[in-house]
Amino acid sequence: MTPILMLGAGRMGGALIEGWRGAGAFQASDLIIREPHANPTLEAAKAAGAVVNPLDAELARARTVLLAVKPQMWREAAAEVAEHLAPEAVIVSIAAGVRAADISQAFGGRAVARVMPTTAVAVGQGTASIYAADPQARACAHALFAPVGTVVDLQDEELMHAATAVSGSSPAYLYAFVEALEAAGASAGLPAADSAKLARATIAGAATLMARSGVEPAELRRQVTSPGGTTQAALDVLLAEDGFPELLRKAVAAAARRSEELGG
Ligand SMILES: NC(=O)c1ccc[n+]([C@@H]2O[C@H](COP(=O)([O-])OP(=O)(O)OC[C@H]3O[C@@H](n4cnc5c(N)ncnc54)[C@H](OP(=O)(O)O)[C@@H]3O)[C@@H](O)[C@H]2O)c1
């Protein structure tokens, strides 16, 4: 499946390059990268043997094409390279909301997998929701993302909207939660710097414990909640009728709806 041609190496493409390097998944020499802007990740990949901004004739070597430009740029990126690719090249797209059938058509009918990743692939702890009708394209997407995170296979392309809402967009929900917790700690009298330190370290530690222990979140919650105690007092507010469950149901529905609108 190599060489891998990357169309775009910005935030997400760059995160993948870093993650692959950390996991020892692909060599820089396996990468051919088209990216108009220099950045430190790109420079490091180039120094390690990646081909950056190749001549059109080199594009025929690519066996996998990773479409990693912003959704509004994808047609232009496809049009620039499609005619130069080998017929057997497989397309793996991370462009949010863009349908597999449209991508396949723009790439001359080649097989396509769609992936909704998260930037934590950079540290080997990403998440990737994968949809592909074609088994080879699905296998290709697995090979790209399994070394740098948790992979979930979707059987229906329509589920990409929900996966985007629950996974692609949700790191921002957690960051917003931490911001609010820090502010609440300051309101309760803590110096702002101490509140920030406590909130960030506590949430990161709790998330690591959940990931490493494999214990259900509901059980972990019970383990730290004494009846009538301080945590219970806070949870009575957070889990009230209009609290977290309802709020997140609405937030996820809003994100999924927006994904549908963007997909056209
Ligand atoms: N960032 C995330 O958290 C995240 C999560 C899930 C999925 N995604 C998906 O990942 C894709 C990329 O997002 P991103 O945040 O990495 O965007 P980004 O930082 O803007 O990176 C895309 C890069 O591709 C370059 N580019 C534009 N047109 C190109 C072309 N024709 N050929 C080659 N390179 C070209 C861009 O240059 P210019 O700046 O000049 O346009 C930019 O440097 C999007 O489709 C997004 O839906 C992102």
The ligand as an ORCA input file, in Angstrom:
! r2SCAN-3c Opt
* xyz 0 1
  N      -8.207     19.052     12.376
  C      -9.022     18.131     12.879
  O      -9.207     17.996     14.095
  C      -9.742     17.173     11.945
  C     -10.454     16.099     12.497
  C     -11.087     15.213     11.631
  C     -11.027     15.405     10.259
  N     -10.369     16.482      9.755
  C     -10.359     16.669      8.311
  O      -9.032     16.749      7.871
  C      -8.988     17.564      6.715
  C      -7.828     18.523      6.861
  O      -8.068     19.349      8.002
  P      -6.885     20.158      8.676
  O      -7.409     20.692      9.951
  O      -5.649     19.346      8.657
  O      -6.728     21.357      7.593
  P      -5.445     22.256      7.331
  O      -4.662     22.440      8.582
  O      -5.948     23.475      6.586
  O      -4.538     21.350      6.349
  C      -4.790     21.168      4.986
  C      -3.544     21.595      4.212
  O      -3.727     21.223      2.851
  C      -3.250     22.307      2.059
  N      -3.849     22.275      0.714
  C      -4.866     23.044      0.211
  N      -5.107     22.720     -1.077
  C      -4.229     21.749     -1.402
  C      -4.005     21.004     -2.597
  N      -4.748     21.225     -3.705
  N      -3.035     20.053     -2.574
  C      -2.292     19.837     -1.470
  N      -2.458     20.519     -0.310
  C      -3.415     21.462     -0.278
  C      -3.684     23.495      2.850
  O      -3.070     24.686      2.380
  P      -3.923     26.091      2.434
  O      -3.926     26.495      3.881
  O      -3.178     27.002      1.554
  O      -5.318     25.803      1.933
  C      -3.308     23.101      4.257
  O      -1.954     23.380      4.536
  C     -10.330     18.278      6.581
  O     -11.035     17.769      5.474
  C     -11.040     17.973      7.861
  O     -12.422     17.740      7.638
  C      -9.715     17.355     10.565
*
